[in-house]
Amino acid sequence: MWKLFFAGMGSLLLASATVALAAPVMMSPDYAKAICDAWNAEPILTDKLVESGWMKNDKGRGFKVMQIYRTDCTTAPHIEMKVSDKGGKAICVSSGKAETKLDTSADYMMWATTQRWTEMGKGEYGPMKAMMFGRLQFDGPMGEAMGNMGPFESFLLLVGKVQGDTAMCPDGKVPTK
């Protein structure tokens, strides 16, 4: 009887561990949190964006916002990251479902299909090629972005570093084809 009990408990623990280790859905609020944490661990983003002056263009709000989404998840909410200058570093201070009204003279909106986000995250091509060929759509201060191509590419590579489930959309629907 105890053998059966422990075998059942072992199966339950294994199932629980599998669920706990499942990647969040790509571009969900949980995924935004993971991207925020990965941002803060990336010196090219935290250091270079302050050195270049990128952080200074915050319209006096004390933060910049980047909103991103998957275009094949048509009804899913977008996600955002707020980045602030904290002690001379560009730190992601919050993330989740997009709620901030963007000022596109300081903030950024980026969108692409799941396939294109995945390709950019793997480093198959950088932001310049992605934008030139329409693989990544972009709204925000273009000159500022062009002056920060290294950090911009590092941001896109975060999508490859942060595991995300691409089979479903953040709203639980299947991506459109």
N, C-alpha and C positions, 0 to 999 in steps of 0.2 A: 504494500500500500504506500509506504513512504517513497519507494522507488518511483512509483507512478506520480506521486505528488511532486517530487523534485524534477522529474522529467517534464512535467507540465509547467512548472515554474521556470525551468530553463528555456522552454519554448517561448513563454510569455516575455521573459527578459530579452531574448534575442529579437523578438518582434518589436519590442519597445525601443531597443537600441537602433534598429533599422529605421524606424519612424523618426527617431531623434536625429539621425544622421542624414536624412533626406535633404537635398538641396532645396532652398526656397524657389518659388516660381520666379523666373527671370522678369525683372521690372516690377515685382511686388513690393509692398512696404518692407517686408523682411529682407528682401534682396537689397533694397536701398540702404538698410542698416549695414549690411555686409559690405556694400560698395563704400559707404562712409568710413567704415573701419579700415578697409584696404587703402583708401585715399590717405588716411592719417599715417599709414605705415610706409608711404611712398615718398622719399625725399625729393624726387623730381617735382612732385606736386606741392608738397609742403614748403619747400625752400625756394624753388625757382619762380613760383608764382608771386612770391613777395619780392624777390630780387628784381624781377622784370617790371614791377609796378602794377601788375594785374589786379592785386587786391585793393589798390587805391581807388579804383573806379567802382565804388559801391553806392554812389548817390547819397552819401552821408548816412546810410542806414546801418553801417557796421557789418554788413554781410553782402555776399553775392549769391545768386541762386542759379542752379542748373537743374532744369527739368528734362527728363528723358522718357521715351516710350517706344513701344513696338507697334509699328503701323499695321501689322497683321493681327493685332489684338484690338480691334476697332472700338469696342465698348469698355475696355479696361481703363481704369484711372491711371493717370501719369504719376510718376514719382519725382521727387525733388531732393536735392542736397543743398544745404545752406553752408557756405564757407565763410569764415571770419579770420581776420588777422589776430592771432593769439600768440603774444610773445615773439613776434617776428616770423611766425609760421602760418601758412594758409591751412587752417584746420577745418575739417568738416565737423560742424557743431550740432547739426541735426539733419535728419533724413526721414523720408516716409512718403505718404500720399501727397501729391502736389496740392498745395493750398495757397501759395504765394502768388499775388498778381505780379507778373514779370514786368520789369522795365528793360526792354530789349536794347537800351543803350548801355546797360551794365550787366544784365543777366543773359542766360543762354537757354534755348530750347533746342533739343536735338532729337531726331526721330529717324528710324530705319526699320526694315523688316527684321525679324528674328534671325534669319539667315545672314544678313549683312552685319548685325551686331556680333554674331558668332565669328564671322570671318575677321572683323576688325579686332575682336578680342584675342584671336589667335595670332595676330600680327601679319595676316596675309597681305594687308595694305594699310597705309596710314591715313590720316585725316585728309590730306591734300588730294590723294587719289579718290578717296571715298566721296568727297564733296564734288570734285570735278566730274565724276561719272554718275552723280546723283544717287549714290548708294547710301549716303548720309545726308539728311536734310538738316538745315541749321538756321536758327534765327538768333541774332545777338550782334554784338559789336565785332564785325568782321575784321577790321584792322587789328584790334586787340587780339583776336584769335590767331590771326596770321603771324603776329609777333611772338606767339607762344606755342609754336607747332610741336616742340619737344614735350612740354607738359600736356598738350592736347592729345598727343599720341599715347602718352603714359596713361591718361584717363581712359582712352578707348581700350587699352590693354587690360585695364582692371576688369572689364567684362569677361575676359578670358581667365583671369586669376580667381574671380569669384564664381563659384559653381552656381548655376541656375538651371532649374528645370524648364526646358523650352517646349515640352509637349503640350502644356496648357498655358492659357493666358492668366494674368492676375485675377480676372473676374471668374475663373473656373471654366471658361469656354475654350474651345479648340481654336488655334490660330487659323485665320482664313488663308486660302491659297491664292 
